[in-house]
Structures are given as C-alpha cells and as structure tokens.
Amino acid sequence: NALRTSYTAAATPILHQLLSPDIANAASNLGLANKLSKRDPSMLKNSVFNIPPGPQFYPEFMHGDWDVTMKFRGFVFPSTSISKEKLVANVGIPGFQKLSIATVGDVGREVTNYQMSIDKSSKMEDRKLSLSTSINGHLGYDAVREVIYDPKDNPNRISIDFIPNRTRNANRIELFCNGRESELVSAEESASGQTVFLCAEYIRQVTFGLSQEFGVARQVSGNYGHFWTWKSPKDSSSSTITGNLLTAAYLDAQDPMFFEEPSKPVVVYSHDLVATRR
C-alpha cells in the first residue's frame, strides 16, 4: 500500500489541522462537539459496546441527493505508548491495506468521488448508495456486487458482497456498528456562523478474502471510528456543503500490542469533504 509506505517518511505535524476549529464555540462541556473541539486525537477513544444504537438521523440541510468529493488531508500517530516504527510494521491496523476501512477503501487516495443521499422522510442515509459508490470510487473500478442493509430490521449491520475475483482484498465485508453519537451546533454557537452537524460511528469490520493458502479463506477483523463534521451552506442560494471525516483506527483485542493501547487510536486519518446538490 502506497500510503503505508509513505508513513516511514517524516510527516508534517498536522495535529492542529485534523480537528476542525469551527466547533470550538460549542457551549456544552459534554458531547461530540466538545470532544472534537479539543483538537486532541487521543480523545477519540473507542466506544465500549453497550446497548445497540439506533439509526443515524440527519438534519434538514443535508436532505437530498449529493455528489461528494473526498480529498485526503493527512494522518497522525497519536499514541505515546507505541512507536511509529512498530505501528507501521503492523499490517493489521485499519487503513494500512485497501478495503480494511470500507467507507474509505484506499485511505491515501488523493481524490475520490462518490454519491450520498439523505431521504427527506426518514432522515436516514442511503448506505447502499454511499458505500457502493465510495468503494468503487476508491478502487477505481466497479467491484461491489451488492450492499445488504435494512435499517428498520437492524441499523447496525451491513453486508457488502464483491464481484468474484475483482479484488483480492475482499470477497465480503461485514460491518457492525457498536455505537453512535451526534450533535447539532447552531449557527449562533459555531465560529463560522453556520449550522454544524457532527456524528460518529464506532465500527467493527470483518473482511473475508483470499489467503495465500489455496482453498482457505482469509478473515481479518478491525476496529475504527468515523467522526464526521458537516457545515450548512453559507447562504440560501448555495448548493454546496462542506465537511471533514476523521477516521480513528484502534488495535484489535487479538493484536499483540493491544494492551499497550487498548482504547485510544493508534492512527487518525483526515479527509476533507465537499458535497454538491444534484
């Protein structure tokens, strides 16, 4: 993976860039806005599985159909317990191999285009559309055969089936959401004067693919959290919204280094988002 190779080079400090300062005026001392406004990736701890979360609902300014451009912004290694050299050698960390993070199938890809649709009635995202177009966009070719998701039956499980032999990295991916958070920051509270919507999902991904041994399936588990920030249009005539996606990668409980960093992220990736209404 070209991105993993680039980790061995000295990275420009981007800690101050990864977390948006736009929400720093949020009044609450608790909640997602306060957590992200700290600009401290170590705050993005993994969620402890409790009661299964409900589906994610989106605010009115996000309803409709969107063409989204995702641009890779950078990464940071926030761990003070494990050296960057040890982490780089661990190919099991989400993001170090293609499709190890389903939503961002090739983390280091410079620009990726995909589609997003938020239903006005249900206020929920069409995950089948966004996942299939994002995965195909990151890979650069059509690889997804079907995305199986019924939020009414189970909002916390998604199955992704791939066209046979299209990619070695995955035949099937199972996504399990262990937690969700969301918060709406009013225009009066945000630094930009725009309404800001923040939401987070804590995901366990199980990837099934081909192994080096003939006839034996490969199964890899990974844990990560997605933290989205979306800002409303600057004015009523604008058809564009902007956002950011932080993805915090955690060590799996089976990883030999797990007890050195059991809950804090070992890598955080950042992507800028621009969505234009179709």
WOGI-V453481 format. One line per field, one symbol per residue. ss: DSSP state (a for helix, b for strand, c for the rest). psi: psi as a letter, one per 40 degrees, with the letter a starting at -180 (. if undefined). A space follows every 50 residues. Layout:
ss = ???
psi = ???
//
This chain:
ss = caaaaaccccccccaaaaccaaaccccccccaaaaaacccaaaccccccc cccccccccaaacbbbbbbbbbbbbbcccccccaaaaacccccccccccc caaaccccccbbbbbbbbccccccbcaaaaaaaaaaaaaccccbbbbbcc ccccccbbbbbbcccccccccbbbbbbbbbbbbbbccccccccccbbbbb bbbbbbbbbbccccccbbbbbbbbbbbbbbbccccccccbbbbbbbbbbb cccccccaaaccccccbbbbbbbbbbbc
psi = hddddedeihhhhededdhhedeeehdheiidddddeefhdeefiihhhb hhiiihiiideeiahihhhhhhdaiigehedhidddddegeehheeiiee hddgdgdehdhhhiihhhhdddfiigdddddddddddddeihdhdihhhg dddheehhhhhihhedhddhdihhhhheiiiiihhidddideeihhhhii hhhhhhhhaiiehhehihhhiihihhhihhhiidideiehiiaihhhhhi iidehdededgddiidihihhihhhhh.
//
